[in-house]
Amino acid sequence: MNKRRCFWIAPTSEAFERLTVRGPGDRKCQIVPYYHTASVRGANRPKFDLIQTNVGDVKYPTHCNGCGYPFIKTDMHTRDFVAVFSGIKPDGVPWNGSLDEAPVGAMFDDVVRGASESESRGPDGMCLFVRTLGGWWPIDVKYPGARYERSGTAPDITVEGTVTVPNSYGSWSGSLIHGYLIDAAGAPATH
Ligand SMILES: [Zn+2]
């Protein structure tokens, strides 16, 4: 039985620039799922500074990440900014990055990210998400037929019962007890 300690992450005053190019829909990539795609990540920058970026300075990827297809002008070029979160991992090492990059065990309060008043909240008023091997588990978001009761002080949370968290790469089944994600017995994670 595997268990992983949870740790707290919070948004910083920084963001990074992300430049993505996606190829035409009529030519599917043989390597990456669906379209030819590539992204590059810029350095972390203060959020207030982002508006000053000169659009002419940005350097988009020139080739598909999977198969090397060379992008052309009419392929879709998008530029966005991604919030940087930070925290201290259970081994004491500082971590910072996007929510997509967060390691298993990372936990945050979606209210600080601007969750609407109508979104579900736990008993402490927070809307907790924790990263599992199956992706983000929105503990406090209520689905039809799913309602998790939790106790404890974040990140030392206990949730009643077990959960299966799916994502496009696989799924994870287990439980969250006293701030540890615990794999379900006999059901190793697939990923
Ligand atoms: Zn490709």
Residues whose N, C-alpha, C, O or C-beta is under 5 A from the ligand:
A	BS01	ZN	C29 Q30 H36 T37 C64 G66 C67 G68 Y69
